[in-house]
Amino acid sequence: WLGIRRPATLLRGDIGAPSARATPHCHPPYSGGSATMDAETPLLDKRHDARAVGIAKAAWKLEDALREQLVDAYPSDLEARELHIEVARANRRFAKAMSLMLLVTIFETPSWCETTDNFFWYIDADQRCQIPGVKQSEILLSNLPYLPPFWGVVLEIALVFVISKKLFLERKLQLQYFEKIDIEYHSLPVINFGLAMCMLQVADCVLFTLFRPNFRIAFIPRTGYLCILPSVRKLAKCISAVFGEFVSIAVFYGGTIVFFAWIAVVMFDDAEGYFYGVPVNRGFDTFRTTLNTMFIAGSTDEFVDCFIRTYTKHRSAGILWFIFLVIVHVLLLNLVLDTLVAAYTRYAERAEEADSKEAVSGIQKAFQDLTEASGDGENLSRTTFLDFVREYSRSPHVRPVPEETSEIVFKSVDKDGSGFVDETEFFNICGVVQYSFWVTKVDSPVKDYLPGLWNSGLFERFRAAVHEGSFDTLMNYVLLLNLSLVILESVYDLNDWSETPLMENLELTFSLVYVMEVGLKLCVVEWAYYASLWSNIFDFVTTWLLLASSVLDELASSSSGANIKRYMNILRLLRLLRVLKQLKRLKKVQLMVETICNIVYSSKHIMALLGIVTYFFSAMSVQLWGGLLYKSNPALEESEYKEKGLYVLNFNDFGSAFGVWVVSLLCEYVPVFPDVISKVSGIPGSWLVFLIFYIGGVSIVFELVKAFTIEAFLELHKKWDSGPEDFLLIQTLGEELTKRGEHLHYRIVGNLATHEKIMKALGEKYHEGEEEHGSAPFDESGHGGHGGQGGGHGGGHGEGHGGAHGGGHGGGHHLCA
């Protein structure tokens, strides 16, 4: 209908014959109706021709723009869109398969244990993992149950099938559709690497089933699957960007260690004398041992043990050690973190700017595709918009946008009721695509069923007290009294004093007062409205838990409650909930909790990378050193590992090995472990694994985690003293619903920081357009106010009924963010 003949290679659905529905798609003005098509049914089939293709490409571009995966061109083939959706479903199955693969690693039988007998059946871990001639009590395990070897292999093969299917679908999408337009949508080298890992794991399973070796390489492909995750690959680019600056500091650090090691070995290699039976020059007798000693002294807090003997013998050596510690500990180690923070901040700023521009470009391209394909002219009709949102919601990569939400948003933007929106208004709509909306009534059913009570003067004053906050103020004083009681009860418990009858009755009384508080609030507001605040949910749950603990306490004090008394120490811990009920009302506590939640959510990818590193070394160490560390092993004689009794920190199974690497991560470098491995392992140089972990896992990834959290906290801390900013579209929606006695609640779905950057970029790009049209869809900063990342919505009821929970719109707004 555009007068352009479509190439058959671009629209496979039309190959062979012209469309029977090649009529212009002209849409009548907005009539207030709603689309009825099921969101699960593909809107874009072969009969919709160019309009269907345009909507499909627009939905695909917006999806990728918000996922930071936008490419320059997309195939004009509806089958490509369907295959992409199938790939997205396969990705979700892949994520579940990887979670199960991690569980298999944790609970699988270690290969050094007995796997020949009872291959199909479960037996206790102590019976399966035995060493001839060694008492079972000397072999310490993690006490995790082990899967029978056969069923572990079966699970592995099934999970490899799920993983390989996902990779083959990505390969098909890339080769059949994107290669033809010279676009790399899915990286073929990454896909081929993943398929190679699948074949490697299948080969390992077959060899293990046939020959039952004591060593498996399954940890390699399992880690390989994790490394092909998009977030991990993106972080790998970040690490490569900061690696150069890290190397410059690391080289200077290593040179300092070598220089002081050379000085130390020259001074103390032939030193004579003993210190409590230990030679003074122990650790300084050769250059190799001196280098190890200086590395331990420079990288850990064990420098006292390293230098105490030489310092005792020669006090002047203290000058050398003082200079060394100042240079290494005070300057260089801190400089490593400072360098990573600076390098990461620069990289993050560049990446965020590029991602924001990419998101804006994707939204702009989506609008252009929609207007070109629909024939709506320069504006977008309501029908096309609803079809677009429905198609967008089909992808498992995005959170579905309910049709009711689409209607609400469109009506709010379409001020004149024409049924059309322009480009600026479409940008405004896309600004809230990542929001999840829900609408509730405000008033309690008491208003309808007991109008006399509702309209009475006393109840009107009470309703005002709830909404204005004076009722919450009263409950704050009650909580303070209860907190005093909790402290007094704790003093009595710690001193084994018997509580007075008054104290016991007061505990039950306060619990009943909290139940009354919940009941009275629900007489004023509807349950759905009340439950939209996470703080109210917390109050509701803790109220009933506290009442239950008080009732059980009363039962335990009776003659029939003898069996309950043994659990009372646990129930007494519930008293801490009363302290939390008080603390969560403090503004600073709310801000800190919100900040921590946002940091945790924002850092999930970098934390996942740290987890992958720890996972790899844990799984590998079980294969290398499983069954070597036990109490009676003669190779442990005269080792610090035995002197400190660290037997429980071993590599006998995944759980135990994971504990070793967590200790090594937090303590940065624990020389006890490489020392003991060099004594017991028959693999020459295997202790170097700990050095590799220190360089890669601790010095780079873990320090990068610190750098990320510091940068994220500083960004969030800037907003502590700034008031919330309103996103005007949502403000308008809230005002319209308030007139009908309803309340709009929303929360951001996805990364809060990413959302804010996109909104800022949208605002900057369309600031000139706003001046031309005389409208202001964005505020000056480009984005609006938001609640906590996972908090549902903030408190927007004046100072009352939850105050300013979650960092939302406080004051007099009836809008919750």
N, C-alpha and C positions, 0 to 999 in steps of 0.2 A: 504493500500500500504506500510505501515511500517512493515507489517508482524505481527501486533499485533491485536488480536481480541478485539474490543471495547465492554465494558460491556453495555448491553441494558439499564441499569439504569442510565447511564451517557449521552447517546445520545438518547433521546426519539424520535427524528425524524427518527431513523433507526429501531425502534422496529418492529420485525416481519419478516424482509427480509434483505438480504445484499444489499448494495447500488449498483445501476446499473452504477455508475460513480466512482467506486473505482479504478481509474487509477492514477498514479503518476502525480502531478501537476508540471511539468517541464516547465519553462518559458524561452523563447528565450532571447538573449541579447537585451538590450535597443535599440529600433528602432525609438524612437522619437515620437511615436503615443501617444494618450491620451485616457483614459478610458471614456466611454460614458454612464455608468450607472447612472440613476437618483439618487441623494443623498437622496431623500425622500423614495426610494424603498429599502426595506431590502435587503442588499447584501447577508446576511447569511441565506439562506433558507435551507430546509432539504436536498437538492440535493448536497450541497457543502461538506458535511461530515466533516472530521477531520480538513481540512483547514479552513472551515467556523467557527468551534468551536474555533480553535486557534486564529483566527483574532478577533472573538467576545470577547474572554477572554482578549486578549491583549488590545483591545480598552477599555474594562471595567476597567482593572487595571490602565491604564494610566489616565482615567477619574477620578477614585477614588484617585489616587496618587496626582493629582493636586488639588483635593477637600479635601485632608487630611482625607480620609475615607477608606483607603486601608485596606483590611483584608487579612488573611493568605491564604485563598483558595476560589475559585469561582466554582460554579456548571458548569459542562461540558454539558450544556443543552441549546440549542438555544432558547427554550421557556422561560427560565429564563431571558435571555438577553432581549427578547421582553417584558416580564413583567416588567423588570427593566425600560425600556424606557417608558412604560405606567405609571409606578410609578413616573418617572421624570415629565411627562406631568401633572399628577395629582398634583404634588408638585407645579407646576406653577399655576395651577388653585387654589390650596390651598392658595398661596400667594395673589392672587387677591381676594379670598373670605375673607381673613383676613382684607384686606384693606377696603372692603365693610362693614365688621362687625364693624370696628372702626367707619366708617361713620354712621352706624346705631346707635351706642352708642351715638355719638355726637348729632344726630338729632332726636332721639326718644323722645316721650313724657315722661316726668318724671312721675313715678308711683304715686307720691303724687298729681298730677293734676287730673282733671276730665277726666276719660276714659270710663265712662258708656254711656253717650250721645255722639253723633258724633264719634262713634267708627270707622266708615268707612270713615269719611269725614274730610277734612282739615278745621280747624278753627284757628284764630289768637292765638298766644301764650298767649297774655294778657287775652283773653276770656277763654282759657282752664285752665290756672293756676291762680285760684282765691282762696282767703281765706275769709270765711264768716265774715262780719263785718269789713273788712280791705279794705281801699282804694287801688285800683289797682296801683296807683302811688307809693305806699309804698313797693310794691313787685317788686324788681329789678331782671330782667332776663337778659340773655346774648343777647337777640334780635335775636336768631337763630330761623328759622322756624322749627316746629316740624312735624314729620311724623304722619299721622293718626295711631292710635294704631294697627288697623287691618293690615295695609300694613307693619308696622314694624314687626309684628309677621310673616307675610308671607315671608318677606325677611329673617328673622332669620332662618325659617325652610328650605328655599332653600339653604342658606349658610351652615347650618348644614349638609345637604345632600352632598354637595361638600366636606366638611371636612371629613365626615365619609367615603366617597368613597375612598379618599386618604389613610385613615388609614386601611381600609379593604384590599386595594391592597398591602400595605406594609406588612400587616399580612400574606397575601397569599404568597408573595415572601419569607418571612422568614420561614414559616412553610413547604411549599412545596419543597423548594430547599436548603435553607441554614441550616435548622435544620438537614437535612440528612448528612451534612458534618461537623456538630458540630461547626458552625460559627454563631455568632450573628451579622448579617448585619443591621437589624432593631430591636431595643429593644422591645420585647414583653410587658414588664411592661409599657413602655412609650406609646405604641399603646393602651394597655388596659386602661391606664389613659385617653388618648384622647377620646376613645369610651365612657368611663364613663361620661366625660364632655359633650359629644353629647347627651347622654340620659338625663343628668341633665338639659340641656338647653331645650330639647324638653318637658320635664315634666314641667319646668317653664313656657314655652309658653302656654301649655295646661291649666295650673292652672290660668294663667293671663287672657286667653281668656274666661274661664268659670266664674271666680269669681272676676276678676279685683281688686286684693289686692293692698294696698298702698306700699307694699314692694316686690321687686323681687330679685332673686339670680342670675340673668343672668350674672352679672359682674364676678361671679366666673368661670363658664365655658369659658367665653370669654377670661379671663386672662389665664386660663389653656391652651387654644389652643396656645397662644403666648409662654407659657413656654416650650412647646414641640419642639419649633424650635431648630434645631441643634446648631445654634450660641448661643442661650440663654443657652442651656444645657452645652455647652463648657465653657461659662462665669461662669456658676454656679460652675463648677469645679475650675475655677480660684479663685472665691470668697472663696470656701471652703479651698483652699490652703493657702490663706492669712488670713483666719478668725482667726486661732489660734494666730497669732501675734497681730492681732487687739484686740482680747479679753484680752490679757495680758496688753495692754495699757489701754483698756477701764476699766478693773478692778481697775487699779491703779488710773485712773481718777475718777471713782465712789467713791473709798475709800477716795480720797482727798476731794471730795464734802461733803461726810458724816462727815468727821473729822472736817472740818471748819464749817459745819452746827451745829455740837454739840457745838463747842466753841461759835458760834454766839448766839445760843439760850440760853446758860448759861449766857452770858453777857447781852443780851438785852430783854429777855422775860418779865421782869418786869420794863423795862425802862419807865419813866414817861415824859410827856410833849408832845407838838404838834409842827408840822412843817407845817405852812400854813394850819392849820385846820386838818391836818392828824396826827394820833398818831405816835410818833417817832418809836415805836417798830412794826409798821405795816409790816407784812411779817416776823417778828421774834418772834411772840407771842407764837407759838407752834413749836414743832420739825417738824411737817409735813409742815407747811407753810415756816419754815426756810429752809428746804431741797429744796422746790420748788424755793425759792428766790435765794439760792446759785447755783442751777442748771441753772437758767436763767442768773445769773451774770457770771457764768463760761462758758456758751455756746453761749451767744449772746453779742451784743454791748450795751445792756441796763443795764450794771452794775452801771452806774451813777445813774439812777433812783432807783436802788435797795439799794444803799449805802448812798445816799446823806443825808437822814434824820439822820441816826445814826452818820455820820461823822460831821454833823452840830452840833449835841448835844454833841458828845464826839470826839474831834479832835484826841485823841490818837487812836481811832478806825481806823484811816487812816493807821496806821502801819500794823494792821491785814489785812485790805483790800489790801494793797500794796503787802504783801507777797502772799496772795491768788491769786491776778491777775497775778503776775510774774510766779507762779508755774503753774497755769491753762492755762492762755492765751498765755504766752510767751513760755512755755516749753511743756506742755502736748498736747495742741491742735496742735501745729506744729509737735510734735513727732508722732501724729496719721498719718498725711500726710506723714512724712518721712518714717514711718514704712511701710505704704501701698506702697509707691514708691519702697522701697527696696524689699519688698516681691513680688510685682508684677513683678519687673525687673527680679528677680531670676526665678520666674515661667515662664515668657515669654521666657527667654533664654533657659530654659530646653524644653519648648514646641516647640519652633522654631527649636531647634536642632533635636528633635525627628521627627517633621514634615518634615524637609529637608531630613533626612535619609530615611524616609518613601517614600518620592517622588522619590528619587534616586532608592530605592529598587523597587518601582512600575515600573519605566521606564525600569530597567534591566529585571524584570520579563516579561514585555510586549515584549521586544525584544526576549527573550528566547522562549516565546510562539509562536511568529511569525515565527522564524526560524525553530522550531520543526514542526509546522503545515504545513508550505509552502513547505518544502523540498528544500529550497534554499541553504542548507548547513550552513556555519557559517555567511554568508552574507544575506542581504535582497534585494530582487529584486524590481525593480520599480513597477511592477504590484501589488505585494503584499503590498508594501507601500501605493500605491494609494487606494487599497481596504481597507486597515487598516484605513487610514485617513477618507475615506468616512463612514466607520462604526462608527468611533469615533465621527464624526460630527452629527450622527443621534440622539445622546442623547441631550435632552433639557437642561441638566445640563451644557453643554459646549457651547462655541461659535463655530459655524460651521466654518470649514476651507475650503474655496473655492478650487475647484480642480485646478484652475489656480495658486493659491498660493502654493499648494502642488507641482505642476510641477516646479515652480520657485525655491522652496527650494531644491527639490531633484536634479535638474540640477546643482545647485550651489555646493552641497556637492559632487556629482558624478563627480569629476574632470576628470577622465580618460574616461568617457562616456561608461563605461561597463554596466550600468544599475543596479548596485548593490552598497549597502553601508554596511559598517561593523558596529560593535557595538558602537565604539567611534563616528562614524558619525551619527548614529541613536540618540545617546545622544545629539549630537550637534543640530540635527533637533528638538528634543523634547524641546530644550531650547527656541525655537521660536514659540512653539505651542500656547502660550498665546499672540502672537503678531497678530495684524490685519494689513495687508499690503494693499497698493494700489499704483498703478503706474500712473504717469501723464507725459505728455509732458511738456517741459520747455518753449519752445518758443511760442510766440503769433501767432495767425493766420496771423498777419501782414507780417510775414516772407514769407508766401505762396502767399498771395493775393497782397501785395505791395512790391515785392522784391527790386525795385529801392529805395524806402524809407528805407527799412531794411538795405541795404548795403551801404547807403550813409555815408559819414564820420561823419556828425553831429549826425546822429542817432546811429551810432556805439559808439560814445563817450557817448551819453546819456544812452545806454544799459549798458556800463561799469560802469557808475555812479550809476545805479540802483543796479547792482549786487555787486559792491564794497562798496556801502554804502554812497557815497558822496551825493546822492540825498536825502537819509533819513536825513543826517546831515543838509542839507539845510532846509528840512521840520521841523526839530527840532527848528531851529531859528524862523521859521514862527509860530510854536506853542508857543514859548516863547512870541512873540509879541501878539499873541492872548490871552495868559494867562494874560498878562498885561491889555489887554482890558477887560477881564472878571472881574478882580479885580476892575478896574475903574467903570465898569457898576454896580457892586455890591455896591460900595460906593454911587453912584448916587441913586440907588434904596433905600438903607437904609435911606438916607437923603431926600427922596422924591424930588430929583432934576430932572429937565427935561433933558433928554439926548440931546446932540448936534446933528445936522444933520450929521456931520462927523462920530460920533460914530455909528449912526444907519446904515450908509452906509458901514462902516468898517465891521460890523457884517455880512452883506450879502456878502461882498467881501471875507472875510475869508472862508465862507461856500463854495463859488464858487471855491476858491483856493483848498480846500480839495477835491471837486469833480474832479477838474483837476488832482490832484495827483493820485486819483484812476484810472482815465482814462489813464493817461500816463503810469502807471505801467502795466495796462492791455494791452497796446500796446507793452510791452516788454515780458511779461510772459502770459501763457495761464491761463484761469479762474480756471480750476481745480487745477493747481499748486498754484495759488494765494490763492484759498479758502482753501487749506490744512493747512494754518496757522490760528489758532484761532485769533491771533492778527490782521491779515488782515481782517477776518470776522468782528471783532470789529470795525476796521477802516471803513469798507464799510457801516455797519449799522449806525454807529454814523455820518458818513458824510452825509447820506441822511436825518437822523433825524435833524441834525443841519441846513441843507438847508431848510427843511420843516418848522422848527421853525422860521427861518429868513424870509421866504416868508410869513408865517402867521403873523409875527410881522409887516411886511409892509402892509398887508391887514388890520390889526387891526388899523393901523394909518390912514387909509383912512376913508372916510365918510361911506362906505358900510360895514365896519368891526366892527360895534358896538357889535354884538353878540360874536365876537371872543375875544374881550378885556377881558371878564371875565375869560378866560382860560389862559391869558398871564402869570399869576404868575406861573402856572404849566410849561409853555413853557420856562420860564426863568431858570428853574431848569436844562434844557438841556445844559446850559452853563457849568455845572459841567463836562459834557462829554468831553469838550475840555481840562479840567484839567487832566482827566483820560487819554486822548490821549497822554499827555506829560508824566505823571507819569509811564505809562506802558512801556515806553522805558528805564526806569532806571533799571539797573541790580539788585539792591537790592530789588526794588519793585517786579520785576519778581520772584526773589527767595522767597520773603515772600509770595506772592500770591500762588506760586507753593507749598510752605511748608504748607500753610493753607489748600489748596485743598487736599494734600496728608494726612494731619492729619484728616480732616473731613471724607475722604473716608476710611481711616484705622480704624477710631474709630466708624464706623457706627454700629457695633455690640454692643459695650459697650453703645453707645448712645441709641440704641434700647432697651437695658435692662433698662436704666434709664427711657425711655419713658413708658415701660411696668409698672414699679413701679408707676410712676405718674398716668398712666391710671387707674390702679387698685384702688388706693386711691380716685381718682376723681369719678369713677363710684360708688364705695361703699359709699362715703360720701353723694351722692345725695339720695341714698336709706335710709341712716341713718338720715340725717338732712335736707332733702329737705322741703322747706316751713316753716322753723322755724325762719329764720333771716329776719325780716322786721322791718321797722322803729318804728311802734307803738307797738311792742311786749313789754309788761310790764316787762318781765324777763330781758330786756336789760338795765333797769335802773341802774345807777351807775356803768356801765361797761365801760372799756376803749374802747371797740368796738364802743359804741355809742358816747363817747367823741371824738373819732378821726373820726367819720363819715365814717366808713368802710363798709357801707351797701352794696355797690356794690360787695364786696368780700364775697360771700355767697355760699350756696350749693343748690340753687333752680333748677339748671340744670347743665348739664355736662360742658358747656362752663364757667359758673361762678365758679364752683368747681375747674376746671382745673387752673384757675387764682389763687385761694387760695393756691393750692399745689405748683405752680411755685414760688409764693412769699415765701412760707415756705422753698422751696428748696434753693433759692438764699440767703435768710436771715438766713438760717440754722435752726433757731427755733424762731417762733413768738408767744410769750406767750398769746397774745390777743385772738387767735383763740381757744386754749383749755380752756381758761378762760370763753369765752362766750358760748361755747358748754356745759360746765359744768352747766351753768345757765339755758339754754333753752331746753336741751335735757332731755327726760324722761328716757333715757337708762343709768342706773348707770355706771359710769366709762368709758363711750364712749370717753371721752376726751383723754384717753390713746392711742387712735389711732394716735394722733399727736406725742406722745413719740415714738411709734413704727416706725412711718415714719422717725423721726429724727435719730433713731438708724440704721434702715435698709436702708432707702433711702438716707439720707444725709451723715451719718457718714461712711457708707460702699460704696454704689454704686456711689454716687456723688464724694466722695473722690477718688474712684478708677478711675473715669473718669479723674480727675485731674492728678492722677498718670500716667495714660495712655498717656495723652496729653504731659506731661512733658517728659516722656521717648521717645515718638515719635518725639517730637521737637528736643531733644538732638541728636537723631540718624540722623535726616535730616540735622541738623545744621552742623554736621561734614562734610557734603558733599558740603557745600557752597563754600569753598575755593579750593576744589579739582576739577581738570578738568574732563571732561566726559571720560568714558572708552568705547572703541569700542567693540561691540560684532562682532567678525571677520567674521562670516557667513553673517551677514547683511551688513557688510562693503563690502564684496566681491560682494554680490548681487547689492549693490548700484553702485559699480564701473562698473559692467557689463552693467547695464542699462544706466549709464551716457554715455558710448561709443555709445549708440544708440540714444542719445538725449532725453532720458527719465529720470525720477526721481523717486526713491523709497521713499515712505513715510510709516511710521508704528507707531503704538502706542501699548502699553501694555494693554491687556484686562484683568481686574482682579486686584488683590492686588499687587501693585508695590513692597512692602516690601517682600511679600511672594515670588514673582518672583525672586527677588535678592537673597534671601536665598537659593532657589532651585538651581539657577545658581552657586552660590558659592559652594554648596555641590557637584554639578556635576563636577565643576572644580577641587575640591580637590580629588574626587574619581578617576578621570581620568588623574590626573597630571602625574602619572607614565606612563600611556598608551600613552600620548602625546609624552613623551621622547622616548619611544620605536619606535613609528611610525614616529618620526621626524616631526610631525604636531602640530598645536596649535589651536584647535578649540575653546579653551577658553583662555582668558587672565589670568594673574596671580591671579586676584581676583575672577575669576570664572564667571564673568558676564560682561555685556556691558553697554553702556550708554543709558540713557532713558530720555524721555521727561517727562513733568508733567503728573499726573495721567489721567486727562481727556483732555489733551491739544492737541490731534491729533498728532503733531510732533513739534519738536523744529526748530529753525531757523538754517539752515545749509548753508547759502549763503554768506560766508565770513562775513564781518562786515555789509553787506548791506541787503536790501530787508527784513527787519524784524529783522536784527541783530541776537541776540541769544535768540529769543523768546522761552519761554517754557522750557528753560534749556536743549536744545538739543545740537547737535554737532555744535559748533561755528567754528571760524577759516576758513579754506579753504575747509572743507569737503562738498561734495555734497550729504550728507546723513542726513536725518531728523529723529530725534528720539523723 
